[in-house]
Amino acid sequence: MWRRRRATVAAGRLPVLYLVLALVLILVLPQAPAAGTRAAAAGPGHRPSCIIDTVPLELPVRVDTAAGRWRQRMQNAEQLAFCWLQFYITFESSQRFLRSAGPEGSSLKIVGSIRFPVKVYVKLNQNSPRILCITNRLRNSELIDPVSQWHGPSGNILSENSSVKISPTGTLILRHFTADQSGVYTCSLIYKLTAEEPAKKLIMKYLIYAYSDPNYYYEFTVQYHAAPCNSIYNISFEKTLLQLLTKLVAELSCEVTLIKSECHHVKMQRAGLQNEIFFTFSVASLDQGKSNTPCQQSTCGTSERLSKARILIENFFKHQAEITRKSSDPLPEIYYIEGTLQMVWIDRCYPGYGMNPVSHPDCPDCCVVCSPGSYNPSDRTHCRPCNNSFIYGATKCQQL
């Protein structure tokens, strides 16, 4: 302990030693060289620089007049001392950075608590953060003979396999996390703070949930004046329209899905009965694994691609309306009815998942796996209560 303290004090004196050394060197420096040196060759007004960690620090130019020599030496001493101080700060900060950097330096680490279970959210089919079997209070303490043991949701002792990794210090990583891995994980830690005292035991619980991103998509509704409702031309037009919209957004790795197409008779005030087709279709983002078109990193976001797809579709129907409005020819039998395009932004969760900002305030916009006592049978936003549901990710409410 005494050696460490002495080393720390000595390290703290380094800037002072640098200052003294710089002052002594400057006071004994000879006068500035005459023409032919770097300063003189550079021309009047040039300031020679010292280089500290690739950062140039300008020094004042020396003068050869007797009146300014002493003042210039003091300025040089101050600037050179600053250079030495910059070097010390740069060297020390780089040493601290190297100690904290490394392949695991930026990984998220979760510590436990003996007061309450700690909630951990793991994205579906991804690896969990590093879950430490230790509390924040003991994290930086020296522990003697620590022994840790993990228990899974079913109470079984965890051991390393293809989906579980446990380090010698008790850090847990769950690989390729799935919904059925969700649940309460318990870690017991036995340790001593000194060799003489009896061993202590801590129990820490972690509530680990699988989650996924919401199923974002746009839902569009549009109306077309149509041929008679039983006409084959309506079916042919429906296929053509769907193909055009699909090609329109294909480069954005989006897909168009027809939800429904219905033909109705609509009574108009002055035109009598008209045949109109009501199209409802969705525009969703394709998973990157299913897409044949690679995207740049900055444009791979689901919301960004969907937003661009929405603009393309809006312009597509706007252009149709302009053509119809400006044309002097008689209207075709099937044409877009201007102003009927409507759009709704929808975010829903997959079956077995749901959003709940109250239960999961740390992941309010996540589709978190439904806990026991709840279920989600379809692509709704929230999990429904169910007293007969005893598993995570339930899609049915069992009837007893």
C-alpha positions in Angstrom: 0.0 0.0 0.0 2.9 2.4 0.8 4.5 1.7 -2.5 1.3 2.5 -4.4 0.8 5.7 -2.5 4.3 6.8 -3.1 4.1 6.0 -6.8 0.9 8.0 -7.1 2.5 11.1 -5.4 5.6 10.8 -7.6 3.4 10.7 -10.7 1.5 13.8 -9.5 4.8 15.7 -9.3 5.7 15.1 -12.9 4.1 18.2 -14.3 6.0 20.3 -11.7 9.2 18.7 -12.7 8.5 19.4 -16.4 7.8 23.0 -15.6 11.1 23.4 -13.8 13.1 21.6 -16.4 11.5 23.8 -19.2 12.4 27.0 -17.3 16.0 25.9 -16.8 16.5 25.0 -20.4 15.1 28.2 -21.7 17.2 30.4 -19.4 20.4 28.7 -20.6 19.5 28.7 -24.3 21.8 30.6 -26.5 20.6 33.6 -28.5 18.6 32.9 -31.6 20.7 32.0 -34.7 21.3 34.4 -37.5 20.2 34.1 -41.1 20.3 30.6 -42.5 18.4 28.9 -39.7 14.9 27.6 -40.0 13.3 30.7 -38.3 15.2 33.1 -40.4 14.7 31.2 -43.7 10.9 31.1 -43.1 10.7 34.8 -43.3 9.6 37.5 -40.8 6.7 36.7 -38.5 7.2 32.9 -38.7 6.7 31.1 -35.4 8.6 27.8 -35.0 6.5 25.0 -33.5 7.0 22.1 -31.1 5.2 18.9 -32.1 3.3 17.0 -29.3 1.4 13.9 -30.3 1.2 15.2 -34.0 -0.3 18.5 -32.7 1.8 21.5 -33.6 2.2 24.1 -30.8 3.6 27.4 -32.0 6.5 29.0 -30.0 7.2 32.7 -30.1 10.0 33.8 -32.4 13.1 34.9 -30.5 14.5 38.4 -31.0 18.1 39.5 -31.1 17.6 42.9 -29.5 18.9 43.3 -25.9 15.7 44.9 -24.8 13.4 42.1 -25.8 15.7 39.1 -25.1 14.7 38.6 -21.5 11.0 39.0 -22.2 11.2 36.6 -25.1 13.0 34.0 -22.9 10.2 34.2 -20.4 7.6 33.8 -23.1 9.5 30.8 -24.6 9.8 29.2 -21.1 6.0 29.6 -20.6 5.2 28.1 -24.0 7.7 25.2 -23.7 6.3 24.4 -20.3 2.9 24.3 -21.9 4.3 21.9 -24.5 5.6 19.6 -21.8 2.4 19.7 -19.9 0.5 18.9 -23.1 2.8 15.9 -23.6 2.1 14.7 -20.1 -1.6 15.1 -20.4 -1.7 13.4 -23.8 0.5 10.5 -22.7 -1.5 9.9 -19.5 -4.9 10.1 -21.2 -3.8 7.7 -24.0 -2.7 5.3 -21.3 -6.1 5.4 -19.6 -7.8 4.9 -23.0 -5.7 1.9 -23.8 -6.6 0.3 -20.5 -10.3 0.7 -21.0 -10.3 -0.1 -24.7 -10.3 -3.5 -26.4 -12.7 -5.9 -28.0 -15.0 -6.0 -25.0 -14.6 -2.4 -23.9 -17.7 -1.1 -25.6 -20.0 -4.1 -24.8 -23.0 -3.5 -22.6 -22.6 -5.0 -19.1 -25.5 -5.5 -16.6 -24.9 -5.7 -12.9 -27.3 -7.3 -10.4 -29.1 -6.2 -7.3 -30.1 -7.9 -4.1 -33.1 -5.6 -3.6 -35.1 -6.2 -6.8 -34.9 -8.3 -10.0 -33.1 -6.5 -12.8 -34.9 -6.4 -16.2 -32.8 -7.2 -19.3 -34.1 -7.0 -22.9 -32.5 -9.1 -25.6 -33.4 -8.7 -29.2 -34.8 -11.8 -30.8 -32.1 -14.1 -32.3 -29.3 -11.8 -31.0 -26.8 -12.3 -28.2 -27.5 -10.9 -24.8 -25.4 -8.2 -23.1 -22.8 -9.4 -20.6 -24.8 -10.2 -17.4 -22.5 -10.0 -14.4 -23.0 -12.1 -11.3 -22.1 -9.2 -9.0 -23.7 -6.0 -7.6 -22.5 -2.5 -8.4 -21.2 -2.1 -4.9 -18.9 -5.1 -5.1 -17.9 -4.7 -8.7 -14.7 -2.9 -8.0 -13.9 -4.7 -4.8 -11.3 -7.5 -4.4 -13.1 -10.7 -3.7 -11.4 -13.8 -2.2 -12.4 -17.2 -3.5 -15.5 -16.1 -5.4 -17.8 -18.9 -6.6 -20.8 -18.1 -8.8 -23.6 -20.4 -10.1 -26.4 -19.6 -12.5 -29.9 -21.1 -12.6 -32.2 -20.9 -15.6 -36.0 -20.2 -15.7 -36.9 -23.8 -14.9 -34.5 -23.9 -11.9 -31.9 -26.0 -13.6 -28.2 -25.2 -13.1 -26.8 -23.6 -16.3 -23.8 -25.0 -18.0 -22.0 -23.9 -21.2 -23.5 -25.1 -24.5 -24.3 -23.6 -27.9 -26.7 -21.0 -26.5 -25.1 -20.3 -23.1 -21.7 -19.0 -22.3 -20.4 -18.5 -18.7 -17.0 -16.9 -18.1 -14.7 -18.0 -15.2 -15.8 -14.8 -13.3 -19.5 -15.8 -13.7 -20.5 -13.5 -16.5 -23.4 -14.9 -18.5 -24.0 -14.4 -22.2 -27.1 -16.0 -23.9 -26.6 -16.6 -27.6 -29.2 -16.5 -30.4 -31.9 -15.6 -27.8 -35.4 -16.9 -28.4 -38.7 -16.4 -26.8 -38.7 -19.6 -24.9 -35.4 -18.6 -23.2 -37.2 -15.7 -21.5 -37.8 -15.9 -17.8 -36.2 -15.4 -14.4 -32.5 -16.2 -14.2 -30.9 -16.5 -10.7 -27.2 -16.1 -9.8 -25.7 -17.0 -6.4 -22.3 -15.5 -5.5 -20.2 -16.8 -2.5 -17.2 -14.7 -1.6 -14.9 -13.3 1.1 -13.6 -9.7 1.5 -10.7 -10.9 3.7 -9.2 -14.3 4.3 -10.2 -14.3 8.0 -13.9 -13.5 7.8 -16.5 -16.1 7.0 -17.9 -16.5 3.5 -20.9 -14.4 2.4 -23.6 -15.3 -0.1 -25.6 -13.1 -2.4 -28.6 -14.0 -4.5 -29.4 -11.9 -7.6 -32.3 -12.2 -10.0 -32.6 -11.1 -13.6 -35.9 -10.9 -15.6 -34.7 -11.5 -19.1 -37.1 -10.8 -22.0 -36.9 -11.4 -25.7 -38.1 -8.5 -27.8 -38.5 -7.6 -31.5 -39.0 -4.4 -33.5 -42.6 -3.6 -34.3 -44.0 -4.7 -37.6 -44.1 -1.2 -39.2 -46.1 -0.7 -42.5 -48.3 1.7 -44.3 -51.9 0.8 -45.2 -53.3 2.6 -48.3 -56.9 2.9 -49.5 -57.6 4.2 -53.0 -60.7 4.2 -55.3 -61.0 3.8 -59.0 -63.9 4.2 -61.3 -64.5 0.8 -62.7 -66.1 -1.4 -65.3 -69.2 -3.4 -64.3 -68.4 -5.2 -61.1 -68.5 -8.7 -62.8 -66.2 -7.6 -65.6 -63.0 -9.4 -66.2 -61.3 -6.1 -67.0 -61.4 -5.2 -63.3 -59.5 -8.3 -62.3 -56.9 -7.7 -65.0 -56.5 -4.1 -63.9 -56.1 -5.2 -60.3 -53.1 -7.4 -61.2 -51.5 -4.7 -63.4 -51.8 -2.0 -60.6 -50.3 -4.4 -58.1 -47.3 -5.1 -60.4 -46.7 -1.4 -61.0 -46.7 -0.6 -57.3 -44.4 -3.5 -56.5 -41.8 -2.4 -59.1 -42.1 1.2 -57.8 -40.8 0.3 -54.4 -38.7 -2.7 -55.2 -35.4 -0.8 -55.0 -36.2 0.3 -51.5 -36.5 -3.3 -50.3 -40.2 -2.9 -49.7 -43.1 -5.1 -50.8 -46.7 -4.3 -51.7 -49.4 -6.7 -50.5 -53.1 -6.5 -51.6 -55.3 -6.7 -48.5 -58.6 -6.5 -50.3 -60.3 -5.3 -53.5 -64.0 -4.7 -53.5 -66.3 -3.4 -56.3 -69.4 -1.4 -55.2 -72.2 0.6 -56.8 -72.0 4.2 -55.7 -74.9 6.5 -56.2 -73.8 10.0 -57.4 -76.0 13.1 -57.2 -75.8 13.9 -60.8 -74.3 10.8 -62.5 -76.5 8.1 -61.1 -75.0 4.8 -60.1 -71.3 4.4 -60.7 -69.1 1.3 -60.4 -66.1 1.9 -58.1 -63.3 -0.4 -56.9 -62.0 0.1 -53.4 -58.4 -1.1 -53.2 -56.7 -1.6 -49.8 -53.0 -2.5 -49.9 -50.0 -2.4 -47.5 -46.4 -1.4 -48.0 -44.0 -3.1 -45.7 -40.2 -3.4 -45.4 -38.6 -6.6 -46.5 -36.2 -8.3 -44.1 -32.6 -7.7 -45.4 -32.1 -11.4 -45.6 -35.1 -11.7 -48.0 -34.2 -8.7 -50.1 -32.2 -9.2 -53.4 -31.2 -5.5 -53.4 -28.4 -4.5 -51.0 -28.8 -1.1 -49.4 -26.4 1.4 -48.0 -25.9 1.5 -44.2 -27.6 5.0 -44.0 -30.7 3.9 -45.9 -31.3 0.4 -44.4 -33.5 1.7 -41.7 -37.1 0.5 -41.9 -38.7 3.9 -41.3 -36.4 5.6 -43.8 -37.2 3.2 -46.6 -41.0 3.2 -45.8 -41.0 6.9 -45.8 -39.4 7.0 -49.3 -41.9 4.4 -50.5 -44.8 6.4 -49.3 -43.6 9.5 -51.2 -43.2 7.4 -54.4 -46.7 6.0 -54.1 -48.2 9.4 -53.4 -46.5 10.9 -56.5 -47.7 7.9 -58.5 -51.4 8.6 -57.8 -50.9 12.4 -58.0 -49.4 12.0 -61.5 -52.4 9.9 -62.6 -54.8 12.6 -61.4 -52.9 15.3 -63.3 -53.0 13.2 -66.5 -56.7 12.7 -66.2 -57.3 16.4 -65.4 -55.3 17.7 -68.3 -56.4 15.2 -70.9 -58.9 16.4 -73.5 -59.8 12.8 -74.5 -62.9 11.1 -73.0 -62.2 9.4 -69.7 -61.3 5.7 -69.8 -63.6 3.1 -68.2 -61.2 2.5 -65.4 -59.4 5.6 -63.9 -58.2 6.9 -60.5 -60.7 9.1 -58.6 -58.7 12.1 -57.5 -58.5 12.8 -53.7 -59.5 9.2 -52.6 -55.9 8.1 -51.6 -55.8 7.6 -47.8 -52.9 6.4 -45.8 -52.4 5.0 -42.2 -49.2 4.3 -40.4 -49.4 1.1 -38.5 -47.1 -0.5 -36.0 -48.1 -3.9 -34.6 -46.3 -6.7 -32.9 -46.0 -10.3 -34.0 -48.1 -13.0 -32.3 -46.8 -13.7 -28.8 -45.3 -10.1 -28.4 -46.7 -6.8 -27.3 -46.0 -3.2 -26.3 -46.4 -2.2 -22.7 -44.7 1.1 -21.6 -46.0 0.6 -18.0 -44.5 -2.9 -17.5 -41.4 -2.2 -19.7 -40.6 1.5 -19.2 -37.0 0.9 -20.4 -38.2 -0.5 -23.7 -41.5 1.3 -24.3 -41.5 1.0 -28.1 -40.3 -2.6 -28.2 -42.5 -5.6 -28.9 -41.6 -7.6 -25.7 -42.5 -11.2 -25.4 -45.8 -11.7 -23.6 -45.3 -12.8 -20.0 -47.1 -15.7 -18.3 -50.7 -14.5 -17.7 -51.0 -12.9 -21.1 -51.0 -13.7 -24.8 -51.2 -12.1 -28.3 -53.1 -14.3 -30.8 -52.4 -12.1 -33.9 -50.5 -9.1 -35.0 -52.0 -6.7 -32.5 -50.1 -4.1 -30.5 -50.7 -5.3 -26.9 -50.7 -8.6 -25.1 -54.1 -9.6 -23.7 -54.6 -11.0 -20.2 -55.1 -14.7 -19.8 -55.1 -16.5 -16.5 -54.5 -19.9 -18.2 -51.3 -18.8 -20.0 -48.2 -20.2 -18.2 -45.5 -19.6 -20.8 -43.6 -16.7 -22.4 -44.7 -15.8 -25.9 -48.1 -17.4 -25.7 -50.3 -17.0 -28.8 -53.3 -18.8 -27.4 -55.3 -18.7 -24.2 -55.9 -22.2 -23.1 -59.4 -23.1 -21.9 -59.4 -25.3 -18.9 
